[in-house]
Amino acid sequence: MKDDLASRITDAIINVLPKGKSFYPLHEPTFAGNEIKYTSDCIETGWVSSAGKYVEIFEEKLAEFTGTKRAIAVSNGTAALHVCLLLANVSPGDEVLCPALTFVATANAIAYCFATPNFVDSGYTTLGVDPLKLKEYLGRISIIKGDECFNKNTGKRIKALVVMHTFGHSVDLGPIIEICKAYKITLIEDAAESLGTKYKGVHTGNSGLLSSLSFNGNKTITTGGGGAIITNDEALGKLAKHITTTAKLAHKWEFYHDMVGYNYRMPNLNAALGVAQMEILPSLLAKKKTVAKRYQQAFSGFEGAEFFAQPEFSDSNYWLNLILLSKGNSGERDNILEATNAAGIMTRPAWLLMQKLPMYKDCPHDDLSVAEDLEARLINIPSSPNLAD
């Protein structure tokens, strides 16, 4: 059956998609609420940039929805993760553990701190950091000195672990939290893809000291471009707000900055879009679950590929749906990508693993056999909420 696998998969996807379109993007934004009203208000009043009411409203809605104490809106998800690492005291020369199977922004944010990514493997049930392999890896390479963890092979301090909730599916946070405690490592969550996802009933982003979100145009909700830092540490939340707004002290006219800050603030115009998107977020999540269920039915009993369903402990947002080819069919991946895209169905493979990129090829890493296998067999398929209509 391998010879016609590409056509069978194309047909299975087509049967899920609504009819009448010539092109189905991977994920497109849905504007079905007060987006025009709120952004028009910004334009009409002139409050489009660094000041205005919508940033504060957006931050309040994010904190309420995620169940965190503070949310700080910023210019993009990478900026959010950069600040998370800075506030976790990741310093030049440190190592930061992170998955090899991730978007490049995860590793880039570590590099912005002049730290070194140390890549770890993923698990088949979550696509994210595998707790068992992480524990085994740290057991081999690390040594605890006082309250700090060091890499015996490089001599560098292992300061933090960044977990990424891949395509909206939560990693198994419970054992990861215990590992971080045992090895004196700070946990940070890259929740860029998991707005609306819960781990055992708790929204992702609550377990890390700090966590990052993204509102790029292809995310579950969008502010055009944008991101946020979320945290349950009030002091760190206050500091995050300060350094992302150029560390300027409030004053009627003086420009006094008391530390190195970053111009990472989210403009009011973008936040207005975000407020409107937050109002329709429950509807968007419900529609995405409907689309995921239809795919799951379409690929039930399918020979040669399976739909990736949420782990049992994750109530996932199904940000990007995906199919996994059977191990014997990994060589067919590119044929399937060619066939589906030729049919107007936008599909994409996983990201190239981080250690394969030229700037990260010399970074330390664990055995990455699962991540390499997933990279070869994973295909993302159209996931927009409007596909449920």
C-alpha positions as CSV (number, residue, x, y, z in Angstrom):
1,M,0.0,0.0,0.0
2,K,3.1,2.3,0.3
3,D,2.9,3.3,-3.4
4,D,-0.4,5.2,-3.0
5,L,0.1,6.4,0.5
6,A,0.4,10.0,-0.6
7,S,-2.9,9.9,-2.4
8,R,-4.7,8.1,0.4
9,I,-3.5,10.6,3.0
10,T,-4.4,13.5,0.7
11,D,-7.9,12.1,0.3
12,A,-8.3,11.5,4.0
13,I,-7.4,15.1,4.7
14,I,-9.7,16.4,2.0
15,N,-12.6,14.5,3.4
16,V,-12.2,16.5,6.7
17,L,-11.9,19.9,5.1
18,P,-14.9,22.0,4.2
19,K,-15.6,22.1,0.5
20,G,-15.4,25.1,-1.8
21,K,-11.8,26.3,-1.3
22,S,-8.8,26.0,-3.6
23,F,-6.3,26.4,-0.8
24,Y,-6.2,25.4,2.9
25,P,-3.5,27.1,4.9
26,L,-1.8,25.5,7.9
27,H,-3.3,27.9,10.3
28,E,-5.0,31.3,9.5
29,P,-6.3,33.8,12.0
30,T,-10.0,34.1,12.8
31,F,-11.5,37.6,13.3
32,A,-15.1,37.2,14.4
33,G,-15.5,39.6,17.3
34,N,-14.6,43.2,18.2
35,E,-11.3,43.4,16.3
36,I,-12.3,46.2,14.0
37,K,-14.1,48.1,16.8
38,Y,-11.2,48.1,19.2
39,T,-8.4,48.8,16.7
40,S,-10.5,51.6,15.2
41,D,-10.8,53.0,18.7
42,C,-7.0,53.1,18.9
43,I,-6.8,54.9,15.5
44,E,-9.6,57.3,16.2
45,T,-8.1,58.3,19.6
46,G,-4.5,58.3,18.4
47,W,-3.4,55.7,21.1
48,V,-1.8,53.3,18.8
49,S,1.7,52.9,20.2
50,S,3.4,52.7,23.6
51,A,0.5,53.9,25.7
52,G,-3.2,53.2,25.9
53,K,-5.8,51.2,27.8
54,Y,-5.8,48.0,25.8
55,V,-2.4,46.7,26.9
56,E,-3.5,46.6,30.5
57,I,-6.9,45.1,29.6
58,F,-5.1,42.4,27.5
59,E,-2.7,41.6,30.3
60,E,-5.5,41.2,32.8
61,K,-7.4,38.9,30.5
62,L,-4.3,36.8,29.9
63,A,-3.6,36.4,33.6
64,E,-7.2,35.5,34.3
65,F,-7.4,33.0,31.5
66,T,-4.2,31.2,32.3
67,G,-4.7,31.4,36.1
68,T,-1.4,33.2,36.6
69,K,-0.8,36.2,38.9
70,R,0.9,38.4,36.3
71,A,0.9,38.7,32.5
72,I,3.2,41.1,30.7
73,A,2.5,41.8,27.0
74,V,5.5,42.2,24.8
75,S,6.5,42.5,21.1
76,N,6.8,38.8,20.3
77,G,7.2,35.4,21.8
78,T,11.0,35.3,21.4
79,A,11.3,38.6,23.3
80,A,9.1,37.0,26.0
81,L,11.4,34.0,26.3
82,H,14.5,36.1,26.3
83,V,13.2,38.1,29.3
84,C,12.2,34.8,31.1
85,L,15.7,33.6,30.8
86,L,17.2,36.9,31.9
87,L,15.0,37.1,35.0
88,A,15.9,33.5,35.8
89,N,19.5,34.7,36.0
90,V,20.7,32.8,33.0
91,S,24.2,34.3,32.5
92,P,26.9,34.3,29.9
93,G,28.7,30.9,29.9
94,D,25.8,29.0,31.4
95,E,24.1,26.0,29.8
96,V,20.4,25.8,29.3
97,L,18.7,22.5,28.6
98,C,16.0,22.5,25.9
99,P,14.5,20.1,23.3
100,A,16.2,19.6,20.0
101,L,12.8,19.3,18.4
102,T,11.6,22.9,18.7
103,F,11.3,26.1,16.8
104,V,14.6,27.9,16.5
105,A,13.4,30.8,18.8
106,T,13.8,28.5,21.8
107,A,17.5,28.1,21.2
108,N,17.9,31.7,19.9
109,A,16.6,33.2,23.2
110,I,19.2,31.1,25.1
111,A,21.9,32.4,22.8
112,Y,20.7,36.0,23.3
113,C,21.8,35.5,27.0
114,F,25.3,34.4,25.7
115,A,24.5,31.0,27.2
116,T,24.7,27.6,25.4
117,P,21.8,25.4,24.5
118,N,22.2,21.8,25.7
119,F,19.8,19.7,23.6
120,V,17.7,16.9,25.1
121,D,15.5,14.2,23.5
122,S,11.7,14.2,23.1
123,G,9.1,11.5,24.0
124,Y,6.6,9.8,21.7
125,T,3.6,10.6,23.9
126,T,4.1,14.3,24.1
127,L,6.6,15.3,21.4
128,G,8.3,17.4,24.1
129,V,11.0,16.8,26.7
130,D,11.1,13.2,27.8
131,P,11.4,13.1,31.7
132,L,13.0,9.7,31.8
133,K,15.7,10.4,29.3
134,L,16.3,13.9,30.9
135,K,16.9,12.3,34.3
136,E,19.2,9.7,32.8
137,Y,21.1,12.4,31.0
138,L,21.6,14.6,34.0
139,G,22.6,11.5,36.0
140,R,25.5,11.0,33.6
141,I,26.7,14.5,32.9
142,S,26.0,16.6,36.0
143,I,27.4,17.2,39.4
144,I,25.8,19.3,42.2
145,K,28.0,21.9,43.9
146,G,26.1,23.6,46.7
147,D,22.9,24.9,45.2
148,E,24.0,24.7,41.6
149,C,24.3,22.1,38.9
150,F,27.3,21.8,36.7
151,N,28.1,19.8,33.5
152,K,31.1,17.5,34.3
153,N,32.1,17.4,30.7
154,T,32.1,21.2,29.9
155,G,32.5,22.7,33.4
156,K,29.6,25.0,32.8
157,R,26.7,25.7,35.1
158,I,23.4,24.2,34.0
159,K,21.1,27.0,35.1
160,A,17.8,26.2,33.5
161,L,15.5,23.9,31.6
162,V,13.2,25.2,28.9
163,V,10.4,22.9,28.0
164,M,8.3,23.5,24.9
165,H,4.7,22.3,24.7
166,T,5.0,21.1,21.1
167,F,2.1,22.0,18.8
168,G,0.0,22.6,21.8
169,H,0.4,19.3,23.7
170,S,1.7,19.6,27.2
171,V,4.8,17.9,28.3
172,D,4.6,15.7,31.4
173,L,5.3,18.5,33.9
174,G,5.0,16.5,37.1
175,P,8.2,14.5,36.9
176,I,10.0,17.3,35.1
177,I,9.3,19.6,38.1
178,E,10.8,17.0,40.5
179,I,13.9,16.6,38.3
180,C,14.5,20.3,38.3
181,K,14.2,20.4,42.0
182,A,16.6,17.5,42.5
183,Y,19.2,19.0,40.2
184,K,18.8,22.7,41.3
185,I,17.7,23.7,37.8
186,T,15.2,26.5,37.1
187,L,12.2,25.5,35.0
188,I,10.9,27.8,32.3
189,E,8.0,27.0,30.0
190,D,8.0,27.9,26.3
191,A,4.2,28.0,26.0
192,A,4.2,29.8,22.7
193,E,2.0,27.1,21.2
194,S,-0.1,26.1,24.1
195,L,-2.5,28.9,25.0
196,G,-5.6,27.1,26.1
197,T,-3.8,23.8,27.0
198,K,-4.0,22.4,30.5
199,Y,-1.9,19.9,32.3
200,K,-3.9,17.9,34.7
201,G,-6.5,20.7,34.9
202,V,-3.9,23.6,35.3
203,H,-3.1,25.9,32.4
204,T,0.4,25.5,31.0
205,G,2.7,28.2,32.1
206,N,2.0,27.8,35.8
207,S,4.8,25.4,36.6
208,G,7.7,27.4,35.4
209,L,9.3,30.2,37.3
210,L,8.4,32.2,34.2
211,S,6.8,31.2,31.0
212,S,6.4,32.7,27.5
213,L,3.4,33.0,25.1
214,S,3.2,33.9,21.4
215,F,0.5,35.7,19.4
216,N,2.0,35.5,16.0
217,G,-0.4,35.5,13.0
218,N,-0.5,31.7,13.0
219,K,-1.1,31.1,16.7
220,T,-4.4,30.2,18.4
221,I,-5.1,33.9,18.9
222,T,-3.1,36.7,17.3
223,T,-2.2,40.3,18.0
224,G,-0.5,40.5,14.5
225,G,2.8,40.1,16.2
226,G,3.2,39.8,19.9
227,G,3.9,37.7,23.0
228,A,3.6,37.7,26.7
229,I,5.5,36.7,29.9
230,I,3.3,34.9,32.5
231,T,4.4,34.2,36.1
232,N,3.1,33.6,39.6
233,D,6.0,35.5,41.1
234,E,4.7,39.0,41.7
235,A,8.1,40.6,42.1
236,L,9.4,39.0,38.9
237,G,6.3,40.1,37.1
238,K,6.8,43.7,38.2
239,L,10.5,43.5,37.1
240,A,9.5,42.0,33.7
241,K,7.1,44.9,33.1
242,H,9.9,47.4,34.0
243,I,12.7,46.0,31.8
244,T,10.4,45.4,28.8
245,T,9.4,49.1,28.8
246,T,13.0,50.4,28.6
247,A,13.3,50.4,32.5
248,K,12.0,54.0,32.6
249,L,10.8,55.3,35.9
250,A,7.4,57.0,35.7
251,H,7.6,60.8,35.6
252,K,5.7,63.7,33.9
253,W,8.7,64.6,31.7
254,E,12.0,63.1,32.8
255,F,13.6,60.3,30.9
256,Y,15.3,58.4,33.8
257,H,16.1,54.7,33.3
258,D,17.5,52.9,36.3
259,M,18.9,49.7,34.6
260,V,19.4,48.2,31.1
261,G,16.0,47.8,29.6
262,Y,14.5,46.5,26.4
263,N,12.0,48.1,24.1
264,Y,9.9,45.0,24.0
265,R,6.6,46.6,24.9
266,M,3.5,45.6,23.0
267,P,1.8,48.6,21.1
268,N,-1.7,49.5,22.2
269,L,-3.0,48.8,18.6
270,N,-1.8,45.2,18.8
271,A,-3.2,44.8,22.3
272,A,-6.6,46.0,21.1
273,L,-6.6,43.1,18.6
274,G,-5.6,40.8,21.4
275,V,-8.5,41.9,23.7
276,A,-11.0,41.1,20.9
277,Q,-9.3,37.7,20.3
278,M,-9.4,36.8,24.0
279,E,-13.2,37.4,23.9
280,I,-13.6,34.7,21.3
281,L,-10.9,32.4,22.5
282,P,-13.3,29.8,24.1
283,S,-15.1,29.5,20.7
284,L,-11.8,29.1,18.8
285,L,-10.6,26.3,21.1
286,A,-13.9,24.5,20.8
287,K,-13.7,24.6,17.0
288,K,-10.1,23.4,17.0
289,K,-11.1,20.4,19.1
290,T,-13.9,19.7,16.6
291,V,-11.4,19.7,13.7
292,A,-9.0,17.4,15.7
293,K,-11.8,14.9,16.4
294,R,-12.7,14.8,12.7
295,Y,-9.1,14.1,11.8
296,Q,-8.9,11.4,14.5
297,Q,-11.9,9.7,13.0
298,A,-10.5,10.0,9.4
299,F,-7.3,8.3,10.4
300,S,-8.7,5.7,12.7
301,G,-7.5,2.4,11.4
302,F,-5.6,4.1,8.7
303,E,-2.8,2.0,7.2
304,G,0.6,3.8,7.1
305,A,-0.1,6.8,9.3
306,E,-1.9,7.9,12.5
307,F,-3.3,11.1,13.9
308,F,-1.4,12.4,16.9
309,A,-3.9,12.7,19.8
310,Q,-3.3,14.5,23.1
311,P,-1.6,12.7,26.0
312,E,-3.9,11.5,28.7
313,F,-2.8,14.2,31.1
314,S,-3.1,17.0,28.6
315,D,-6.2,18.9,27.6
316,S,-4.6,20.2,24.4
317,N,-5.5,23.2,22.3
318,Y,-4.6,21.2,19.1
319,W,-2.8,24.3,17.8
320,L,-1.3,22.4,14.9
321,N,-2.7,19.0,14.1
322,L,-0.3,16.4,12.8
323,I,0.0,12.9,11.5
324,L,2.8,10.5,12.2
325,L,3.8,8.2,9.4
326,S,4.4,4.5,10.3
327,K,8.1,3.8,10.9
328,G,8.3,1.9,7.6
329,N,6.9,4.9,5.7
330,S,9.2,7.7,6.8
331,G,10.8,7.7,3.3
332,E,7.4,8.7,1.9
333,R,7.3,12.0,3.8
334,D,8.4,14.3,1.0
335,N,6.1,12.6,-1.5
336,I,3.2,13.2,0.8
337,L,4.2,16.8,1.3
338,E,4.4,17.3,-2.5
339,A,1.0,15.6,-3.1
340,T,-0.9,17.5,-0.4
341,N,0.6,20.9,-1.3
342,A,-0.1,20.3,-5.0
343,A,-3.7,19.6,-4.0
344,G,-4.0,23.0,-2.2
345,I,-3.5,21.5,1.2
346,M,-0.7,23.3,3.1
347,T,1.3,20.7,5.0
348,R,4.7,21.0,6.6
349,P,7.3,18.7,8.2
350,A,8.7,19.2,11.7
351,W,11.5,21.8,12.2
352,L,15.0,20.7,11.4
353,L,16.5,19.6,14.7
354,M,18.5,22.4,16.5
355,Q,21.8,20.6,16.5
356,K,21.7,20.3,12.7
357,L,21.7,24.1,12.3
358,P,25.2,25.6,11.7
359,M,25.2,27.9,14.8
360,Y,24.2,25.1,17.2
361,K,26.1,22.2,15.7
362,D,28.8,22.2,18.4
363,C,26.4,22.4,21.3
364,P,26.3,19.6,23.8
365,H,23.4,17.2,23.5
366,D,22.0,13.9,24.7
367,D,21.2,10.9,22.4
368,L,18.4,12.4,20.2
369,S,17.2,9.2,18.5
370,V,13.5,9.8,19.3
371,A,13.6,13.4,18.1
372,E,15.4,12.3,14.9
373,D,12.7,9.6,14.4
374,L,9.9,12.1,14.9
375,E,11.5,14.6,12.6
376,A,11.5,12.1,9.8
377,R,7.8,11.0,10.3
378,L,5.9,14.1,11.4
379,I,3.6,16.1,9.1
380,N,1.5,19.1,10.2
381,I,-1.9,19.4,8.5
382,P,-4.4,22.3,8.3
383,S,-5.7,23.3,11.7
384,S,-7.5,26.6,11.4
385,P,-10.6,27.0,13.7
386,N,-12.8,27.9,10.7
387,L,-12.3,24.4,9.3
388,A,-15.0,23.4,11.7
389,D,-17.6,25.6,10.1
